[in-house]
Amino acid sequence: MASFVIEGRHKLSGDIYPQGAKNEVLQIICATLLTPEEIVVNNVPDILDVNNLIQLMRDMGVTVSRQGVETYSFKAESVDMAYLESDEFLRKCTSLRGSIMLIGPMIARFGRAMIPKPGGDKIGRRRLDTHFIGIRNLGARFDYNREREAFEITAQELKGAYMLLDEASVTGTANIVMAAVLAKGITTIYNAACEPYLQQLCKMLNRMGARISGIASNLLTIEGVESLGGTEHTVLADMIEVGSFIGMAAMIGSELTIKNVSYDNLGIIPESFRRLGIKLEQRGGDIHVPAQDSYQIESFMDGSILTIADAPWPGLTPDLLSVILVVATQAKGSVLIHQKMFESRLFFVDKLIDMGAQIILCDPHRAVVIGHNHEFTLRSGNLTSPDIRAGIALLIAALSADGVSRIHNIEQIDRGYQNIEGRLNAIGARITRI
């Protein structure tokens, strides 16, 4: 198990480039199974979750070629269907949350799929009902194999259907869309997720020959086609990493320019940090964060304490609440953080409290943060990363703390952040991997 040793209180300065979006590229890679033709994907991040999925695709018989530092080609011409029922395949899927999105392409193109309960962050219940009900509405049959602890999915023929999703699940919507593009007839998905990642997937599928309308709205209409062809696709900058760098610069009092952020696809994220009092400005395709000695949290117009909560797009992504929470510990004022989606994601705050943060954990979903206003800094700590987003939040805390901190289980951070210590050390941080 690897660890980071972080020497805190070093200012950052310069330019930093966000990686390709993890949540987008996992969908895109799964979608390459929909055609036997070649698909080229640019701006692929070199992170654990993505690398594991790429290796899984190779194991499945997909021809994968690395054409550049961040460019891969995928050609799913000869998929090994026997491997997809092997114990090795099920074991690998169990440790990879993104593997759930293999169902849609597999059932659409081959009429069968097998998938175990997938892994990923331990942040509370992450139910699969939206995925299963949506694909079942298209005509697939789900059977649970208790002995192998896996779902066996089959379909003679998928047929378009109208469906109203019970939640605007991003991966659930992606799975249903990928199944529906090759179904007979018209599929209508209401209460569909409309995050930029999902928009990117739909645009790529349309370039491959799909007929999807309503992109960027919560009402998608998909006219099924007989087959799809190849294309080239470029992954957006990772909005979660962009937000992480904004918060990091503010909390450490550093001047930082975040390059090529695809600003129009950040939605409410810049404004959410501005509500914490953080100054930032758009400079073309970049975000500039000036050095600030302090930042003051807004109140609501009636004077009540500000609440920052996650919500389906175009609301604030839940993946950034951990970062916003830790950044608020050094703000002037107080804020209520309301994590609605996952009931275990706030449980890392005890580590921040040990470092000197003033946080009241109200319940599994809500925490009140009382900012220090930089009157005293956090103490260094011996920390363990429970999940990807808590991991980066703890790293931000350690970078701002007095003394030397250690963060263990950094494999969780590696799942979502590419060479994070190398990129931060290049702009002034002092992080050692051991």
Secondary structure, DSSP 8 states (H G I E B T S, - for coil): --EEEEE-----EEEE---B-HHHHHHHHHHGGG-SSEEEEES----HHHHHHHHHHHHTT-EEEEEETTEEEEE-SS--TTGGGSHHHHHHHHT-GGGGGGHHHHHHHHSEEEEE------SS----HHHHHHHHHTT-EEEEETTTTEEEEE-S--B--EEE-SS--HHHHHHHHHHHTTSBSEEEEES----HHHHHHHHHHHHTT-EEE-TTSSEEEEE--S----EEEE--B-HHHHHHHHHHHHHHT-EEEE----GGG-TTHHHHHHTTT---EEETTEEEE---S--B--B-TTS-BEEEE--STTS--GGGHHHHHHHHTTSBSEEEEE--S-TTTTTTHHHHHHTT-EEEEEETTEEEEE--TTSS--B--EEE--SHHHHHHHHHHHHHSBSEEEEE-THHHHTTSTTHHHHHHTTT--EEE-
